[in-house]
């Protein structure tokens, strides 16, 4: 059983739930079906109600609607490291971690 996450994972899980269903039954089924912690947290945050169809649950769950949430964290981190400033040479892009003092004051006091 693979870990399910994001909107696609939620759609798979909801396809297996018999409707009408209450919030507690949906959360329990998602946990048993292998939903990740982010998805379970989002399901727990939806209003306690009886849902008649999967689309009602999808509208109630506070998850991002993009497909980027279905990619692993490592892929999202790699994407953030790339293409930070369009039109700038790769060698000119800052790739080092930002020092909070330097970020706030515009200088590094240790230097």
BAVEX-658389 format. One line per field, with one value per atom (N, C-alpha, C): atom name; residue number from 0; z negated, y negated, x negated; residue in one letter. Coordinates in steps of 0.05 Angstrom, whole numbers, padded with zeros to 5 digits. Example, Ala and Ser with C-alpha at 12.3 -4.5 7.8 and 13.67 -1.06 7.14 Angstrom:
2
gufi = c(N CA C N CA C)
semi = c(0 0 0 1 1 1)
z = c(-00156 -00156 -00156 -00142 -00143 -00157)
y = c(00114 00090 00066 00045 00021 -00001)
x = c(-00264 -00246 -00264 -00257 -00273 -00258)
gunu = c(a a a s s s)
//
This chain:
111
gufi = c(N CA C N CA C N CA C N CA C N CA C N CA C N CA C N CA C N CA C N CA C N CA C N CA C N CA C N CA C N CA C N CA C N CA C N CA C N CA C N CA C N CA C N CA C N CA C N CA C N CA C N CA C N CA C N CA C N CA C N CA C N CA C N CA C N CA C N CA C N CA C N CA C N CA C N CA C N CA C N CA C N CA C N CA C N CA C N CA C N CA C N CA C N CA C N CA C N CA C N CA C N CA C N CA C N CA C N CA C N CA C N CA C N CA C N CA C N CA C N CA C N CA C N CA C N CA C N CA C N CA C N CA C N CA C N CA C N CA C N CA C N CA C N CA C N CA C N CA C N CA C N CA C N CA C N CA C N CA C N CA C N CA C N CA C N CA C N CA C N CA C N CA C N CA C N CA C N CA C N CA C N CA C N CA C N CA C N CA C N CA C N CA C N CA C N CA C N CA C N CA C N CA C N CA C N CA C N CA C N CA C N CA C N CA C N CA C N CA C N CA C N CA C)
semi = c(0 0 0 1 1 1 2 2 2 3 3 3 4 4 4 5 5 5 6 6 6 7 7 7 8 8 8 9 9 9 10 10 10 11 11 11 12 12 12 13 13 13 14 14 14 15 15 15 16 16 16 17 17 17 18 18 18 19 19 19 20 20 20 21 21 21 22 22 22 23 23 23 24 24 24 25 25 25 26 26 26 27 27 27 28 28 28 29 29 29 30 30 30 31 31 31 32 32 32 33 33 33 34 34 34 35 35 35 36 36 36 37 37 37 38 38 38 39 39 39 40 40 40 41 41 41 42 42 42 43 43 43 44 44 44 45 45 45 46 46 46 47 47 47 48 48 48 49 49 49 50 50 50 51 51 51 52 52 52 53 53 53 54 54 54 55 55 55 56 56 56 57 57 57 58 58 58 59 59 59 60 60 60 61 61 61 62 62 62 63 63 63 64 64 64 65 65 65 66 66 66 67 67 67 68 68 68 69 69 69 70 70 70 71 71 71 72 72 72 73 73 73 74 74 74 75 75 75 76 76 76 77 77 77 78 78 78 79 79 79 80 80 80 81 81 81 82 82 82 83 83 83 84 84 84 85 85 85 86 86 86 87 87 87 88 88 88 89 89 89 90 90 90 91 91 91 92 92 92 93 93 93 94 94 94 95 95 95 96 96 96 97 97 97 98 98 98 99 99 99 100 100 100 101 101 101 102 102 102 103 103 103 104 104 104 105 105 105 106 106 106 107 107 107 108 108 108 109 109 109 110 110 110)
z = c(00000 00000 00000 00019 00020 00004 -00003 -00019 00001 -00007 00010 00000 00018 00010 00032 00024 00043 00052 00071 00082 00096 00111 00124 00105 00083 00063 00050 00044 00032 00051 00077 00096 00096 00095 00094 00069 00046 00021 00022 00031 00032 00051 00071 00089 00076 00053 00038 00015 00009 -00013 -00004 -00020 -00014 -00024 -00007 -00014 -00017 -00034 -00051 -00074 -00082 -00102 -00119 -00145 -00163 -00163 -00175 -00176 -00189 -00212 -00226 -00210 -00195 -00179 -00156 -00144 -00122 -00132 -00155 -00167 -00174 -00185 -00192 -00168 -00147 -00122 -00109 -00110 -00098 -00114 -00140 -00156 -00149 -00147 -00140 -00112 -00094 -00065 -00060 -00081 -00077 -00071 -00080 -00075 -00091 -00080 -00095 -00116 -00133 -00156 -00147 -00126 -00115 -00106 -00093 -00083 -00107 -00126 -00149 -00165 -00168 -00182 -00167 -00141 -00125 -00128 -00129 -00132 -00160 -00180 -00207 -00209 -00192 -00193 -00179 -00164 -00150 -00170 -00163 -00182 -00187 -00212 -00219 -00206 -00187 -00173 -00159 -00149 -00133 -00104 -00090 -00062 -00044 -00023 -00005 00019 00025 00049 00045 00060 00058 00064 00082 00089 00065 00048 00024 00005 00003 -00014 -00001 00025 00038 00035 00035 00031 00002 -00017 -00045 -00056 -00041 -00051 -00043 -00063 -00057 -00047 -00022 -00009 00015 00022 00047 00071 00090 00114 00136 00132 00154 00154 00176 00178 00164 00156 00144 00117 00104 00078 00081 00106 00109 00114 00116 00120 00092 00090 00065 00056 00030 00019 00032 00038 00050 00078 00093 00119 00116 00097 00092 00083 00066 00057 00080 00097 00121 00139 00142 00159 00147 00120 00107 00111 00113 00116 00144 00163 00191 00200 00219 00232 00212 00194 00174 00186 00204 00216 00246 00261 00290 00303 00323 00337 00324 00303 00290 00294 00298 00302 00277 00281 00259 00239 00249 00232 00215 00223 00208 00187 00188 00168 00141 00120 00093 00086 00079 00072 00043 00030 00002 -00016 -00040 -00059 -00067 -00072 -00080 -00110 -00117 -00145 -00155 -00176 -00185 -00192 -00203 -00210 -00184 -00165 -00140 -00125 -00127 -00113 -00126 -00152 -00166 -00163 -00167 -00168 -00141 -00124 -00098 -00100 -00122 -00125 -00145 -00144 -00163 -00183 -00208 -00228 -00235 -00229 -00235 -00217 -00193 -00173 -00179)
y = c(00024 00000 -00025 -00042 -00067 -00089 -00108 -00131 -00149 -00158 -00175 -00203 -00223 -00250 -00268 -00293 -00312 -00306 -00322 -00319 -00292 -00284 -00258 -00235 -00235 -00215 -00215 -00240 -00243 -00232 -00237 -00227 -00197 -00185 -00155 -00145 -00157 -00149 -00152 -00175 -00180 -00161 -00151 -00131 -00105 -00100 -00075 -00078 -00103 -00108 -00106 -00093 -00092 -00117 -00131 -00156 -00151 -00165 -00187 -00177 -00195 -00189 -00213 -00209 -00230 -00235 -00257 -00265 -00244 -00233 -00213 -00188 -00179 -00155 -00160 -00184 -00191 -00192 -00205 -00207 -00179 -00162 -00135 -00119 -00121 -00107 -00117 -00143 -00154 -00144 -00143 -00133 -00104 -00088 -00059 -00055 -00074 -00072 -00082 -00093 -00101 -00131 -00148 -00177 -00187 -00207 -00219 -00238 -00247 -00264 -00290 -00302 -00327 -00324 -00302 -00297 -00291 -00275 -00269 -00295 -00312 -00338 -00355 -00355 -00371 -00359 -00333 -00320 -00326 -00326 -00332 -00361 -00379 -00407 -00413 -00394 -00400 -00400 -00414 -00416 -00389 -00385 -00360 -00360 -00343 -00341 -00314 -00309 -00285 -00294 -00280 -00287 -00266 -00276 -00259 -00249 -00262 -00254 -00264 -00252 -00260 -00289 -00301 -00330 -00348 -00341 -00357 -00356 -00333 -00331 -00347 -00345 -00359 -00389 -00399 -00428 -00436 -00418 -00424 -00421 -00407 -00401 -00424 -00435 -00457 -00447 -00438 -00430 -00447 -00452 -00467 -00451 -00466 -00453 -00448 -00453 -00449 -00421 -00413 -00386 -00384 -00407 -00406 -00392 -00391 -00378 -00347 -00337 -00308 -00300 -00319 -00312 -00310 -00293 -00290 -00316 -00318 -00342 -00348 -00327 -00331 -00344 -00337 -00350 -00379 -00385 -00413 -00429 -00418 -00433 -00438 -00418 -00423 -00444 -00445 -00466 -00493 -00495 -00521 -00531 -00512 -00520 -00530 -00522 -00529 -00552 -00566 -00587 -00608 -00616 -00636 -00664 -00671 -00698 -00695 -00696 -00693 -00715 -00708 -00727 -00732 -00717 -00721 -00695 -00699 -00676 -00658 -00632 -00614 -00621 -00630 -00636 -00661 -00678 -00702 -00698 -00675 -00670 -00663 -00673 -00666 -00639 -00620 -00594 -00587 -00604 -00599 -00605 -00594 -00601 -00630 -00643 -00671 -00673 -00690 -00696 -00716 -00710 -00728 -00756 -00759 -00785 -00801 -00787 -00800 -00808 -00791 -00797 -00821 -00823 -00846 -00872 -00871 -00895 -00901 -00882 -00887 -00882 -00873 -00868 -00845 -00833 -00812 -00824 -00825 -00838 -00823 -00797 -00781 -00788 -00797 -00802 -00827)
x = c(-00017 00000 -00018 -00013 -00029 -00016 -00033 -00023 -00008 00016 00032 00030 00026 00024 00036 00043 00053 00081 00090 00117 00121 00101 00103 00107 00091 00094 00121 00131 00157 00179 00176 00196 00197 00173 00172 00186 00180 00192 00222 00232 00261 00275 00261 00273 00280 00267 00272 00292 00300 00318 00347 00364 00392 00406 00420 00434 00463 00477 00469 00450 00432 00412 00407 00402 00395 00365 00357 00329 00312 00321 00305 00300 00321 00318 00298 00299 00281 00252 00248 00221 00210 00227 00219 00211 00228 00222 00196 00191 00167 00142 00144 00122 00116 00137 00134 00124 00130 00122 00094 00080 00053 00049 00067 00064 00040 00026 00004 00015 -00003 00005 00018 00007 00018 00047 00053 00080 00098 00089 00106 00112 00092 00096 00117 00116 00135 00163 00165 00192 00203 00185 00195 00204 00194 00201 00227 00238 00263 00286 00308 00331 00344 00353 00366 00394 00398 00424 00426 00450 00454 00451 00433 00427 00441 00454 00469 00454 00432 00416 00387 00368 00340 00335 00349 00345 00350 00369 00374 00350 00337 00313 00291 00287 00265 00268 00293 00297 00292 00295 00292 00263 00247 00220 00201 00186 00168 00141 00140 00115 00110 00085 00079 00089 00099 00111 00092 00066 00047 00037 00024 00013 -00014 -00026 -00052 -00051 -00028 -00026 -00029 -00026 -00029 -00058 -00076 -00104 -00117 -00138 -00151 -00165 -00170 -00183 -00210 -00225 -00251 -00249 -00229 -00225 -00217 -00200 -00192 -00216 -00233 -00257 -00276 -00279 -00297 -00285 -00259 -00247 -00251 -00250 -00255 -00283 -00302 -00330 -00336 -00320 -00325 -00307 -00316 -00301 -00290 -00307 -00298 -00294 -00312 -00310 -00314 -00292 -00294 -00311 -00326 -00343 -00370 -00376 -00402 -00418 -00444 -00461 -00462 -00464 -00465 -00487 -00510 -00533 -00528 -00508 -00502 -00480 -00467 -00446 -00457 -00445 -00454 -00441 -00458 -00448 -00455 -00469 -00476 -00453 -00452 -00431 -00433 -00411 -00410 -00415 -00434 -00440 -00419 -00404 -00383 -00392 -00416 -00427 -00433 -00445 -00451 -00426 -00406 -00381 -00367 -00368 -00354 -00370 -00396 -00412 -00426 -00427 -00440 -00470 -00480 -00509 -00513 -00536 -00542 -00562 -00555 -00571 -00597 -00597 -00621 -00644 -00639 -00660 -00676)
gunu = c(x x x x x x x x x x x x x x x x x x x x x x x x x x x x x x x x x x x x x x x x x x x x x x x x x x x x x x x x x x x x x x x x x x x x x x x x x x x x x x x x x x x x x x x x x x x x x x x x x x x x x x x x x x x x x x x x x x x x x x x x x x x x x x x x x x x x x x x x x x x x x x x x x x x x x x x x x x x x x x x x x x x x x x x x x x x x x x x x x x x x x x x x x x x x x x x x x x x x x x x x x x x x x x x x x x x x x x x x x x x x x x x x x x x x x x x x x x x x x x x x x x x x x x x x x x x x x x x x x x x x x x x x x x x x x x x x x x x x x x x x x x x x x x x x x x x x x x x x x x x x x x x x x x x x x x x x x x x x x x x x x x x x x x x x x x x x x)
//
